[in-house]
Amino acid sequence: MSLLDAHNSGVREQRGYDGVTEGIGDLSAAYCRERFAFTDSAAALAAATPADTLVSVGISPTGEPHVGTLGQLESAIAFQEAGFDVQVILADQVVYNARGGSLSALTDLAERYAAFLRERGFDPEEGELVIQSESFGVLSTAFRLAPEYDPGADGPAAEHEPTAFEEALAAAYEDVELPDGASAFSEQLCGLLLAADTVGPLQSGEYERVVLALGADNVGFGRSIDALRAKAGVEGSVVGLYSHLVPGVDGTPKMSKSIPESSLHLGMAPDDLRKRVRDPALDAADPAESVVYGMVRHASPFSGEERAALREARAADDERWSDAVEEYADYLAETAREWQRTGERSTRYRELPP
């Protein structure tokens, strides 16, 4: 079993999370199985409808989007197309609080993400694109939650032994030199801001629940936010929905904007990106070990049914898999061109630390 599959299985079996086996609203069961690894509550997902549920997707603008980030953006668009209200939080303020540096550069990068999402099909008139540092609603909700927020409290994940994946990821991050322009106090506020993003939409009473779309490395986050919501007396519920992760390149635990050389990202030259997708070193006979299949499953033009069929084709070394790799290489190269055009129109963006 791969490191990521073992992590997902361990979380479901040992920490009481549910697998995702059914559709969510109009999203097909096949799509949801391929995209999402587990959830806080399968029953809550089964009850979710566009009439009573908002989907929240958060993006940290720390650099060029890799394929894992692209999958998060895909989730936002897919849920909107399925009829759900969707908010996308571009968390420039959290990144600034965690790392320091230039807030202006972070905000400009967040604006690039917003432009990219619009070009990919997200309709801001039917949903919300929120640049965190510019949102009065996020900040006011943070102040409402602050009396109940304890930045030193252990989250639900602390009750369990870490999985091998979590240990490997922590070790990989320890080897990375991140910007250290933040204070201890500003770092403590990050969790409060992230909770405010999610709880804020419940305050109006318009929604019964917020489905918080996260990566499978953020185990416990949905439950922690829901506990804070309850302490603050905000009606409704927060339900975490955790996506599969993309295996990292060269044995790194996952694709990450913070781990050098771990990812294929949209800042790469399109022709170089196309070559990397075709590189046999990124593929493997076992789909669970194949970086290329991990990318196809996570963010691609293929439907849920097609992604499942391609898993079988990869395992059988079928010609359909080879054809799909070529198609995916072209798709990712063109997606990179779309992303890079947002930079050509930007006036403030400059390189951020990795």
Number of C-alpha atoms within 10 A of each C-alpha: 10 14 17 24 16 14 20 24 18 16 24 17 12 10 17 13 23 18 21 25 17 16 15 21 18 14 16 16 17 18 22 19 22 23 23 23 26 27 28 26 17 19 10 17 21 13 12 20 19 18 12 15 25 27 27 26 21 22 19 19 26 20 19 22 24 21 24 27 25 19 24 23 22 21 24 24 21 18 21 21 17 15 15 23 22 28 24 25 23 26 24 26 24 22 19 25 21 22 19 18 17 12 15 15 19 28 23 20 27 27 23 23 24 21 19 20 21 14 13 15 14 25 16 15 7 14 18 15 23 21 21 23 20 12 13 10 14 24 18 14 20 22 14 15 22 17 11 16 22 13 15 7 9 10 15 14 16 10 9 10 11 15 17 15 19 18 12 16 17 13 12 16 14 11 10 12 11 14 14 10 14 15 12 10 11 15 18 16 20 19 17 24 25 20 24 24 27 29 29 20 23 20 14 9 12 13 18 17 25 27 23 25 22 24 21 21 18 15 24 19 23 25 18 19 26 21 16 22 25 15 13 16 12 18 15 19 23 31 23 31 28 27 27 23 28 30 27 21 20 13 10 17 24 24 24 27 22 17 21 15 14 19 23 25 24 24 16 16 13 21 14 13 21 23 14 15 23 17 12 12 13 18 19 16 13 16 20 21 20 23 26 27 26 23 23 25 28 25 22 18 14 16 14 20 14 17 24 16 13 24 21 16 18 24 14 14 15 12 10 14 19 15 10 19 21 14 14 22 22 18 15 25 21 17 16 23 15 16 21 19 13 18 20 10 11 13 9 13 19 14 11 15 13 15
